[in-house]
Amino acid sequence: MTVEIKSSLVKSIETAASQAGMVLVSATQGSDFHGQPTAVFELGLLDIPGRSLRLELTDSFDFDKPHLLPEMTAHLVAEAKRLHNPRPECYVTLGGLPLAFGKFQWPFHRSTSGADTYIVHGEMYLADGGTQSLSVKLASSVTVTFAEIVPAMEQPYAETFVYNAIRKTVDLGQLEFLKSGNRQPVPVTTRFYSRWKKRFIFTDTDDKERLAYVLNKVYWLSGVLGEGRPVWIADPRDAQYLNTPAADLLRMANDEAGEGLMVLNGEFAAVTPQLMARAPEFRTRLDAALNFTKPQFNASMRSGHANM
């Protein structure tokens, strides 16, 4: 049975997209994990034909609270800037791993195992420009209680903290990159949220760590994956992940531009040959970070010499 998407929802998305400098390309019906109808929107950029964002919402979603539409607009403003990246789906971790996110099955669905949680499935790939074909199938979960602090359990209001929880879980060595495998859990819990500060806190970083992050981002996303094209530095998603203002990341990029490691144009930075010459350093960091995600077995047990 075909269900028509509510005209009020389409109009609201169209308005938010317009304010973000985007255009509504299409609005179609989809289906969620349980086969219930969803509203799927394709939003495009005015200045880059062919670049588009997929937004999938619960069919019954409504902007019934005054803060929901402004937060949707802010999300689309950020997404419009990410779409100007060479690879908008790519990010890096503090450890130095370049990642690509894809195949997320929004919106959240309730757990089928009986647990009191919301689940969203997705995949993450090692995006190092090579042929390793390593990935992680993901099952990110949010408890019903924790969901109460989220404006709405929908993609625009949850995508940032879900992606950052995944990156944090990689940093902790709790997700393994494989050729194939089962879904690995990413619990998004209250340990990532300060009720006192009313914001997510994933990692406390210092200037040295944030500088390394900016260099990694420009090297991998502009240099290796982007063929020298600029990437957005002042991304609030990165700022949340690193627990720092986006302006601080831009300040660091400006300092490194003065050292000849990148070329800064507004909030975007492009790699230079000087930074690309440090490829062995970034490859070494990648190898160490990837090795950290692999299970470590006792050598004697691997050889069959353990006492049982």
Residue pairs with C-beta under 8 A, 6 or more apart in sequence:
2 29
3 29
3 37
3 59
4 29
5 27
5 28
5 29
5 39
5 59
6 39
6 59
6 62
8 62
9 39
9 57
9 61
9 62
9 63
10 24
10 27
10 39
10 41
12 63
12 69
12 72
13 24
13 27
13 41
13 43
13 55
13 72
14 24
15 69
16 69
16 72
16 73
16 76
17 23
17 24
17 43
17 76
19 73
19 76
19 77
20 73
20 76
20 77
20 79
20 80
21 45
21 46
21 77
21 80
22 43
22 44
22 45
22 46
22 53
22 76
22 79
22 80
23 43
23 44
23 45
23 46
24 41
24 42
24 43
25 42
25 43
25 44
25 52
26 41
26 42
27 39
27 40
27 41
27 42
28 40
28 42
29 37
29 38
29 39
29 40
29 59
30 37
30 38
30 39
30 40
30 56
31 37
31 38
32 38
32 58
32 105
32 107
32 109
33 105
33 109
33 119
33 121
34 109
36 58
36 59
37 59
38 56
38 57
38 58
38 59
38 106
38 107
39 56
39 57
39 58
39 59
39 61
40 54
40 55
40 56
41 54
41 55
41 56
41 57
42 52
42 53
42 54
42 55
43 52
43 53
43 55
43 76
43 79
44 50
44 51
44 52
44 53
45 51
45 52
45 80
45 83
45 84
48 83
48 84
51 83
51 84
51 88
52 83
53 76
53 79
53 80
53 83
55 155
55 156
56 106
56 107
56 155
57 106
57 107
57 154
57 155
57 156
58 107
58 154
61 152
61 154
63 69
63 72
65 151
65 152
67 151
68 151
68 152
68 157
71 151
71 156
71 157
72 156
72 157
75 156
75 157
75 159
75 160
76 156
78 235
78 236
78 237
81 232
81 235
81 267
82 88
82 232
82 235
82 237
84 230
84 232
84 268
85 221
85 226
85 231
85 232
86 221
86 222
86 225
86 226
86 227
86 229
86 231
87 100
87 127
87 221
87 225
87 226
89 100
89 101
89 102
90 98
90 99
90 100
90 101
90 127
90 220
90 221
90 225
91 98
91 99
91 100
91 101
91 163
91 167
91 217
91 221
91 237
91 238
92 98
92 99
92 213
92 216
92 217
92 220
92 221
93 99
93 167
93 170
93 171
93 289
94 167
94 171
94 203
94 205
94 209
94 212
94 213
94 242
95 170
95 171
95 285
95 288
95 289
95 292
96 212
96 216
96 282
96 285
96 286
96 288
96 289
97 126
97 170
97 286
97 289
97 290
98 126
98 127
98 128
98 216
98 220
98 221
98 224
98 225
98 286
99 124
99 125
99 126
99 127
99 167
99 170
100 124
100 125
100 126
100 127
101 122
101 123
101 124
101 163
101 166
102 122
102 123
102 124
102 125
103 121
103 122
103 123
104 120
104 121
104 122
104 123
104 155
104 159
105 120
105 121
105 122
106 120
106 154
106 155
106 159
107 120
107 153
107 154
107 155
108 118
108 119
108 120
108 142
108 153
108 154
108 158
109 118
109 119
109 120
110 117
110 118
110 119
111 117
111 118
111 119
111 141
115 141
116 143
116 144
116 145
117 141
117 142
117 143
117 144
118 141
118 142
118 143
118 144
118 147
118 153
119 139
119 140
119 141
120 139
120 140
120 158
120 162
121 137
121 138
121 139
121 140
121 183
122 138
122 140
123 135
123 136
123 137
123 138
124 135
124 136
124 138
124 166
124 170
124 175
125 134
125 135
125 136
126 132
126 134
126 135
126 177
126 290
127 220
127 225
128 220
128 224
128 286
129 224
129 225
133 179
134 177
134 178
134 179
134 290
135 177
135 178
135 179
136 175
136 176
136 177
136 178
136 181
136 184
137 181
137 182
137 183
137 184
138 166
138 175
138 183
138 184
138 186
139 183
139 184
139 185
139 186
140 162
140 165
140 166
140 185
140 186
140 187
140 188
141 185
141 186
141 187
141 188
142 150
142 153
142 158
142 188
143 189
146 188
146 189
146 190
146 193
147 153
149 193
149 195
150 157
150 158
150 161
151 157
160 236
160 237
160 240
161 188
161 192
161 200
161 240
162 186
162 188
163 237
164 192
164 200
164 202
164 237
164 240
164 241
165 186
165 187
165 188
165 192
165 202
166 175
166 186
167 202
167 241
168 192
168 202
168 203
168 241
169 175
169 186
170 289
170 293
171 203
173 292
173 293
174 293
175 184
175 186
175 293
176 184
176 293
176 294
176 295
177 290
177 293
192 200
192 201
192 202
193 199
193 200
193 201
194 200
194 201
199 240
200 240
201 243
202 240
202 241
202 242
202 243
203 241
203 242
203 243
204 243
205 213
205 242
205 243
205 244
207 252
209 242
210 242
210 244
210 248
210 249
210 252
211 252
211 256
213 238
213 242
213 249
214 233
214 249
214 252
214 253
214 256
214 269
215 256
215 261
215 275
216 282
216 285
217 231
217 233
217 238
218 231
218 233
218 253
218 256
218 261
218 262
218 269
218 270
218 271
218 275
219 271
219 275
219 276
219 278
219 279
219 282
220 282
221 231
222 228
222 229
222 230
222 231
222 262
222 269
222 270
222 271
223 271
223 275
223 276
226 271
228 270
228 271
229 270
230 263
230 265
230 268
230 269
230 270
231 268
231 269
231 270
232 267
232 268
233 249
233 250
233 253
233 264
233 267
233 268
233 269
234 246
234 247
234 249
234 250
234 267
235 246
235 249
236 246
238 246
238 249
239 245
239 246
239 248
239 249
242 249
250 267
253 262
253 264
253 269
254 264
256 262
256 269
257 263
257 264
257 269
260 272
260 274
261 272
261 274
261 275
262 269
262 270
262 271
262 272
262 275
263 269
263 270
263 272
298 306
300 306
